[in-house]
């Protein structure tokens, strides 16, 4: 009997490996984010990727696409319904409530990590995707709305993206004002029931504001003529929005007021915003957020004002790649390849490498391992993309020296003592 061939196991569709050739771009982006959060005095929070299903059903809304169609939900061995987190805000609120972070305190928090949604994978949007998010608690004025928007704008500026993105703003008003507007909107949509597509007809009774967000061209004229929420705002929300716009104007941040911007999650109120780009083809959102003053109370806590945003890392990496904005020096490769020319030099090379790592902690040094002929060793040195190879052969061992070979420029080799090697490399690599 022939042995049955084992089926090859592959990654789950829409859940992708991040290969060594791709990770330097992510490290570059993540380092920018981490530095920026530090400068704005935001503290990092890390929450589990699995939560009780009720957390997302209660926060996001039972009748949203995320809860109805996209969540990865399963029963564990105790029969509890658990869900892989589809977004980060609800987990952040749960953690802040559970650990007493909201008791007469303000919080500026940020996080990054994987989220999960079962939707059709497409470029820049996957079933396991990664987000950076910012959440603030305890601030009810428009100044914190402005600050989180300014933080995101500074990130675009430092990544070279500011001229490629547009800030869109809207206000959803108070829950009372929105309820009154909802009634007017439903009445309007019912007058144009024959124009609504099936998805919009379904939302008419569950979440009619989301119909405004439809991209169906057959509904465009009807939606453009729909009543606008901005005309039905309560006075307090209108003042809040005007003050926010004044702050952004003073900071020199351009924006477009988009009355059809409603956001897809039930917990938003007042300020909502999106950063969009056309650099990836059709208009795409790279960062979205807003105010969600009612969510903490909705999840069982005391009323707490809150505002935040989330950005998709995959889409931003794609944008940086498309616009060629990741600097060459961030794309990996090592600075120095330390090469024992034969096996007799291996021990000295090993100890010399450790000495260099102690003296030059920022140097990226790769030690040749695995033996081989001198020709094969030099091939590996060249393949490492290092600009300099440090050679250790019989003559160098006798003189307690090394030979520096320049792999990326036409330049004569250098012989330096092992004692002077660290200072020489520091000078060469920094220039």
URRAJO-V344254 format. One line per field, one symbol per residue. phi: phi as a letter, one per 20 degrees, with the letter a starting at -180 (. if undefined). psi: psi as a letter, one per 20 degrees, with the letter a starting at -180 (. if undefined). burial: # if it has 9 or more other C-alpha atoms within 8 Angstrom, else .. A space follows every 10 residues. Layout:
phi->???
psi->???
burial->???
This chain:
phi->.effefffec ffgncdfdeg fefgffffff fffffffffe medeccdfed cfgggeffef ogdegfffcd fecbeefenf edbffeadff fffgffffdm fdflcdcdcb bbqfccbecf fbgnccfdcc cdcccccndd efffgfffff fffffgffen dgfdccedcb cemfffffff fgffffffff fdgfefefff fffgedbfff ffefdfffdg ffffefgdgg fcfffffffg ffffffffff emefbcedfe fdmedfefbl fcbbdccdfd ofgcedbbaq ebfeffffeo eegbfbbabc cefgffffff fgeldefgfe enndebdecf fbffefffff fffffffffc fefeddefco mnffffffff ffffmffcdd dccfffffel cbdedeedbe bffddcfffe fffffgffff d
psi->pqpppppppr qqpjoqqorh hhhhgghggh gggggghghj lqppqprqip rphhghghgh phkqhgghhi qopqpaiijq oqpppirigg hgggghghjk ijokqqpoqq rqrqrppnro qrpiorhorq qpqppqqjpi rihhggghgh ghhhggghij ihijqpppqr piarhghhgg hgghgggghh hkhihprggh hhihigmhhh hhiqjohiig gghhjqqphh ijqqhghggg gghghhghgh ikoqrpooij oiqiqhjqrc pqqqpqqjik dqpqpipqaa pmhigghhjj aqpoqqqarq qpgghhgggh ghjljoqhii kaqrhpooop irhhjggggg hhghghhghm iipoppppqj brrhghghgh ghhijqhppo poagggghjl arpppoijqn qqqppqqhhi gghghggghi .
burial->.......... ...##..... ..####.##. .##..###.. .##....... ###.###### #..#.###.# ###.#..... ######.#.# #######... ##...##### ##.#####.. #...###### #########. .#.###.#.# #.#.###.#. ##..###### ####..##.. ##.###.##. .#...#...# #.##..#### ###.....## .#......## .###..##.# #.##..###. ..#.....#. ###...#### ########## ..#.###### #########. #..####### ########## ##..##...# #..####### ##..##..## .##..##..# ....#.##.. ......#..# ##.#.##### ###..##... #######... .....###.. ##...#.... .
